[in-house]
Amino acid sequence: MSSETYNFELIERGKKNAAIKAVNENINEKTKTIGIGSGSTIVYAVERLAKKITEENLDINCIPSSFQAKQLLSKYNLKIGDLETNTNIDITIDGADEVDQDLTCIKGGGGCHLQEKLLAFYAKKFVVIADYRKKSNKLGENWSLGIPIEVLPSAYTLVQNRIQKLYGGKTPLREFSGTGRGKAGPVITDNGNFILDWVFDKNEDYDWKLINQNIKLIPGVIETGLFIGIAKTAYFGNSDGTVAKVISE
């Protein structure tokens, strides 16, 4: 077995263990509405949720954060709701690209951070699930692809220039870079917008709350991938099979 394969298996085991523990500890007969995030780790959470609903005969509405999440919920025949008719969200479970010691998160690597933030913010409790690679002391320590910023297509150049002028770094437009079939050009969000990825200087000490506020004041910005003061609990699946649980103060 190659080290590459071994590491992949450890990562997937970490994701699965974190997801299972989060669902087991946070979902019960009092849970009526759940926000479902997007990404690879949430697949394990939905798989466990489906089993728990069947085993315990639970009645739960699930609100997806993306087309991917909706397809996943349909696969397991779970009840699908929306934010218009389900405004009382008990808990939202989602992954993250990076989480610092204060549970400030970078999200949006999959391009769904606007809907993900809606579900996280309006939930009574927001729980993060991730493998051990996503846990860091400060943002930028483990994640090098920047902070996603959803912008109006017509304003992306203006926003690029303004962010670089204010904070330096680079803000490339996210474009399709895969092989095989796929649309050439900018990545389009579920909302029809573009994404800029602000790659910041990881050696700087930032006031993320202030930076988030200032970026959101730039005309043309829809939402950032900074989740500040929202996560209450995070579960990190370790390479040894254990799960580290971190609670925000």
C-alpha positions as a Python dict, from the first residue, in 0.01 Angstrom:
ca = {
    (1, 'M'): (0, 0, 0),
    (2, 'S'): (147, 335, -103),
    (3, 'S'): (171, 625, 140),
    (4, 'E'): (-58, 826, -88),
    (5, 'T'): (-330, 560, -65),
    (6, 'Y'): (-272, 522, 308),
    (7, 'N'): (-307, 895, 368),
    (8, 'F'): (-625, 908, 160),
    (9, 'E'): (-776, 631, 369),
    (10, 'L'): (-681, 809, 691),
    (11, 'I'): (-838, 1132, 569),
    (12, 'E'): (-1161, 961, 467),
    (13, 'R'): (-1173, 775, 798),
    (14, 'G'): (-1130, 1105, 980),
    (15, 'K'): (-1415, 1264, 785),
    (16, 'K'): (-1645, 969, 849),
    (17, 'N'): (-1569, 945, 1221),
    (18, 'A'): (-1621, 1319, 1274),
    (19, 'A'): (-1950, 1311, 1084),
    (20, 'I'): (-2086, 1010, 1273),
    (21, 'K'): (-1997, 1152, 1614),
    (22, 'A'): (-2153, 1490, 1530),
    (23, 'V'): (-2481, 1333, 1415),
    (24, 'N'): (-2495, 1093, 1709),
    (25, 'E'): (-2439, 1368, 1966),
    (26, 'N'): (-2655, 1642, 1817),
    (27, 'I'): (-2955, 1481, 1648),
    (28, 'N'): (-3244, 1342, 1854),
    (29, 'E'): (-3623, 1331, 1879),
    (30, 'K'): (-3633, 1705, 1952),
    (31, 'T'): (-3461, 1787, 1624),
    (32, 'K'): (-3715, 1893, 1363),
    (33, 'T'): (-3516, 2089, 1103),
    (34, 'I'): (-3154, 2046, 997),
    (35, 'G'): (-2943, 2257, 765),
    (36, 'I'): (-2726, 2036, 545),
    (37, 'G'): (-2396, 2172, 417),
    (38, 'S'): (-2201, 2075, 108),
    (39, 'G'): (-1877, 1897, 27),
    (40, 'S'): (-1717, 1558, 76),
    (41, 'T'): (-1747, 1532, 455),
    (42, 'I'): (-2120, 1603, 460),
    (43, 'V'): (-2176, 1285, 258),
    (44, 'Y'): (-2088, 1079, 565),
    (45, 'A'): (-2312, 1294, 787),
    (46, 'V'): (-2614, 1245, 561),
    (47, 'E'): (-2545, 871, 541),
    (48, 'R'): (-2546, 846, 922),
    (49, 'L'): (-2845, 1081, 951),
    (50, 'A'): (-3051, 863, 718),
    (51, 'K'): (-2977, 555, 929),
    (52, 'K'): (-3054, 738, 1254),
    (53, 'I'): (-3386, 867, 1122),
    (54, 'T'): (-3487, 514, 1024),
    (55, 'E'): (-3359, 349, 1343),
    (56, 'E'): (-3524, 601, 1578),
    (57, 'N'): (-3828, 686, 1362),
    (58, 'L'): (-3742, 1056, 1360),
    (59, 'D'): (-3940, 1319, 1168),
    (60, 'I'): (-3688, 1571, 1035),
    (61, 'N'): (-3689, 1826, 755),
    (62, 'C'): (-3353, 1877, 584),
    (63, 'I'): (-3266, 2206, 416),
    (64, 'P'): (-2991, 2171, 153),
    (65, 'S'): (-2726, 2437, 100),
    (66, 'S'): (-2661, 2350, -264),
    (67, 'F'): (-2769, 2144, -561),
    (68, 'Q'): (-2518, 1879, -451),
    (69, 'A'): (-2669, 1863, -103),
    (70, 'K'): (-3021, 1837, -245),
    (71, 'Q'): (-2918, 1547, -468),
    (72, 'L'): (-2758, 1377, -170),
    (73, 'L'): (-3072, 1412, 40),
    (74, 'S'): (-3282, 1275, -246),
    (75, 'K'): (-3051, 975, -274),
    (76, 'Y'): (-3135, 877, 86),
    (77, 'N'): (-3505, 968, 53),
    (78, 'L'): (-3488, 1230, 326),
    (79, 'K'): (-3750, 1502, 364),
    (80, 'I'): (-3633, 1816, 186),
    (81, 'G'): (-3741, 2163, 295),
    (82, 'D'): (-3642, 2521, 216),
    (83, 'L'): (-3570, 2843, 401),
    (84, 'E'): (-3895, 3005, 293),
    (85, 'T'): (-4113, 2755, 479),
    (86, 'N'): (-3863, 2630, 741),
    (87, 'T'): (-3735, 2937, 924),
    (88, 'N'): (-3675, 2764, 1258),
    (89, 'I'): (-3353, 2566, 1204),
    (90, 'D'): (-3247, 2356, 1503),
    (91, 'I'): (-2897, 2276, 1382),
    (92, 'T'): (-2679, 2306, 1073),
    (93, 'I'): (-2399, 2058, 1007),
    (94, 'D'): (-2131, 2141, 752),
    (95, 'G'): (-1766, 2095, 667),
    (96, 'A'): (-1495, 2361, 635),
    (97, 'D'): (-1177, 2432, 444),
    (98, 'E'): (-998, 2551, 758),
    (99, 'V'): (-1090, 2617, 1121),
    (100, 'D'): (-873, 2817, 1362),
    (101, 'Q'): (-852, 2793, 1741),
    (102, 'D'): (-1147, 3035, 1780),
    (103, 'L'): (-1360, 2825, 1541),
    (104, 'T'): (-1341, 3098, 1278),
    (105, 'C'): (-1383, 2912, 950),
    (106, 'I'): (-1290, 2952, 588),
    (107, 'K'): (-1560, 2796, 373),
    (108, 'G'): (-1650, 2808, 8),
    (109, 'G'): (-1393, 2583, -154),
    (110, 'G'): (-1690, 2418, -322),
    (111, 'G'): (-1848, 2751, -414),
    (112, 'C'): (-2157, 2722, -190),
    (113, 'H'): (-2068, 2954, 97),
    (114, 'L'): (-2358, 3198, 53),
    (115, 'Q'): (-2627, 2937, 116),
    (116, 'E'): (-2404, 2764, 369),
    (117, 'K'): (-2372, 3086, 568),
    (118, 'L'): (-2747, 3142, 560),
    (119, 'L'): (-2808, 2799, 709),
    (120, 'A'): (-2526, 2835, 962),
    (121, 'F'): (-2620, 3185, 1079),
    (122, 'Y'): (-2992, 3124, 1120),
    (123, 'A'): (-2956, 2789, 1294),
    (124, 'K'): (-2976, 2764, 1670),
    (125, 'K'): (-2649, 2572, 1655),
    (126, 'F'): (-2382, 2542, 1387),
    (127, 'V'): (-2161, 2233, 1399),
    (128, 'V'): (-1849, 2187, 1188),
    (129, 'I'): (-1720, 1844, 1083),
    (130, 'A'): (-1378, 1793, 926),
    (131, 'D'): (-1069, 1575, 916),
    (132, 'Y'): (-750, 1658, 1104),
    (133, 'R'): (-598, 1856, 813),
    (134, 'K'): (-852, 2136, 855),
    (135, 'K'): (-764, 2222, 1215),
    (136, 'S'): (-516, 2507, 1260),
    (137, 'N'): (-404, 2768, 1510),
    (138, 'K'): (-458, 3056, 1267),
    (139, 'L'): (-618, 3088, 926),
    (140, 'G'): (-375, 3029, 641),
    (141, 'E'): (-168, 2779, 834),
    (142, 'N'): (-305, 2479, 644),
    (143, 'W'): (-526, 2632, 375),
    (144, 'S'): (-344, 2814, 94),
    (145, 'L'): (-621, 2872, -163),
    (146, 'G'): (-754, 3190, -6),
    (147, 'I'): (-1088, 3319, 116),
    (148, 'P'): (-1375, 3279, -133),
    (149, 'I'): (-1571, 3593, -209),
    (150, 'E'): (-1891, 3570, -412),
    (151, 'V'): (-1932, 3873, -638),
    (152, 'L'): (-2159, 4006, -908),
    (153, 'P'): (-2014, 3908, -1246),
    (154, 'S'): (-2020, 4265, -1373),
    (155, 'A'): (-1821, 4390, -1072),
    (156, 'Y'): (-1552, 4125, -1032),
    (157, 'T'): (-1265, 4336, -1171),
    (158, 'L'): (-1360, 4634, -955),
    (159, 'V'): (-1378, 4417, -644),
    (160, 'Q'): (-1046, 4247, -731),
    (161, 'N'): (-870, 4580, -753),
    (162, 'R'): (-1025, 4720, -435),
    (163, 'I'): (-937, 4419, -218),
    (164, 'Q'): (-580, 4410, -345),
    (165, 'K'): (-545, 4783, -281),
    (166, 'L'): (-680, 4752, 74),
    (167, 'Y'): (-512, 4431, 188),
    (168, 'G'): (-259, 4322, -72),
    (169, 'G'): (-229, 3961, -181),
    (170, 'K'): (-398, 3831, -493),
    (171, 'T'): (-765, 3783, -579),
    (172, 'P'): (-782, 3558, -886),
    (173, 'L'): (-1115, 3482, -1049),
    (174, 'R'): (-1199, 3117, -987),
    (175, 'E'): (-1215, 2931, -1317),
    (176, 'F'): (-1278, 2574, -1424),
    (177, 'S'): (-944, 2396, -1408),
    (178, 'G'): (-1039, 2030, -1422),
    (179, 'T'): (-972, 1781, -1695),
    (180, 'G'): (-1230, 1623, -1919),
    (181, 'R'): (-1575, 1767, -1964),
    (182, 'G'): (-1661, 2097, -1805),
    (183, 'K'): (-1748, 2453, -1890),
    (184, 'A'): (-1440, 2660, -1973),
    (185, 'G'): (-1424, 2994, -1801),
    (186, 'P'): (-1538, 3126, -1460),
    (187, 'V'): (-1696, 2902, -1199),
    (188, 'I'): (-2062, 3000, -1163),
    (189, 'T'): (-2227, 2965, -822),
    (190, 'D'): (-2576, 2825, -768),
    (191, 'N'): (-2683, 3191, -751),
    (192, 'G'): (-2535, 3281, -1089),
    (193, 'N'): (-2239, 3477, -951),
    (194, 'F'): (-1858, 3464, -979),
    (195, 'I'): (-1607, 3376, -707),
    (196, 'L'): (-1283, 3557, -624),
    (197, 'D'): (-1032, 3380, -399),
    (198, 'W'): (-840, 3631, -188),
    (199, 'V'): (-500, 3474, -123),
    (200, 'F'): (-372, 3667, 178),
    (201, 'D'): (-33, 3683, 348),
    (202, 'K'): (-44, 3403, 604),
    (203, 'N'): (232, 3567, 808),
    (204, 'E'): (18, 3869, 886),
    (205, 'D'): (-207, 3890, 1192),
    (206, 'Y'): (-553, 3993, 1076),
    (207, 'D'): (-862, 4119, 1255),
    (208, 'W'): (-1091, 3887, 1062),
    (209, 'K'): (-1411, 4041, 1193),
    (210, 'L'): (-1307, 4387, 1075),
    (211, 'I'): (-1178, 4261, 741),
    (212, 'N'): (-1497, 4067, 680),
    (213, 'Q'): (-1706, 4376, 754),
    (214, 'N'): (-1494, 4596, 526),
    (215, 'I'): (-1498, 4352, 233),
    (216, 'K'): (-1876, 4314, 257),
    (217, 'L'): (-1910, 4692, 233),
    (218, 'I'): (-1749, 4690, -112),
    (219, 'P'): (-2024, 4730, -375),
    (220, 'G'): (-2045, 4416, -586),
    (221, 'V'): (-1958, 4178, -302),
    (222, 'I'): (-2237, 3932, -222),
    (223, 'E'): (-2080, 3729, 61),
    (224, 'T'): (-1745, 3610, 194),
    (225, 'G'): (-1632, 3265, 300),
    (226, 'L'): (-1533, 3386, 646),
    (227, 'F'): (-1756, 3236, 917),
    (228, 'I'): (-1684, 3436, 1231),
    (229, 'G'): (-1848, 3369, 1567),
    (230, 'I'): (-2099, 3130, 1414),
    (231, 'A'): (-1965, 2780, 1485),
    (232, 'K'): (-2045, 2649, 1832),
    (233, 'T'): (-1881, 2308, 1808),
    (234, 'A'): (-1631, 2142, 1576),
    (235, 'Y'): (-1548, 1773, 1536),
    (236, 'F'): (-1211, 1679, 1386),
    (237, 'G'): (-1148, 1320, 1283),
    (238, 'N'): (-788, 1229, 1363),
    (239, 'S'): (-561, 990, 1175),
    (240, 'D'): (-560, 745, 1469),
    (241, 'G'): (-938, 701, 1455),
    (242, 'T'): (-1022, 932, 1745),
    (243, 'V'): (-1232, 1247, 1716),
    (244, 'A'): (-1136, 1578, 1876),
    (245, 'K'): (-1430, 1789, 1988),
    (246, 'V'): (-1376, 2165, 2022),
    (247, 'I'): (-1638, 2397, 2173),
    (248, 'S'): (-1627, 2774, 2125),
    (249, 'E'): (-1599, 2981, 2438),
}
